[in-house]
Amino acid sequence: MQGTSTGIGYGLKYQARCVADVKADTDHSSFIAGTLSLKEENEVHLIRLSSGGIELVCEGLFSHPNEIWDLSSCPFDQRIMFSPPVNHME
């Protein structure tokens, strides 16, 4: 097969363990991604596919005090997301 393939990438500061779609955003292709750093402050990125579909744009960046193992978006309000607390057993 000849030709070129194109892809879209987005870089995070730290490794990510989870990504979820923003269900309530019916006008755009939007996602939230959460980082998993044991030593640094973690982040949740709100990422949206551009209207031309050629790039991913960070629409919001939120600090998170703990590792993020799971994320989910609210099905009826795109401004609400949930990250369950991490239970460290000692």
Buried (B, 14 or more C-beta within 10 A) or exposed (E): EEEEEEEEEBEBEBEBBBBBEBBBBEEBEBBBBBBBBEEEEBBBBBBBBEEEEEEBEEEEEEEBEBBBBEBBBEEEEBEEBEBEEEEEEE
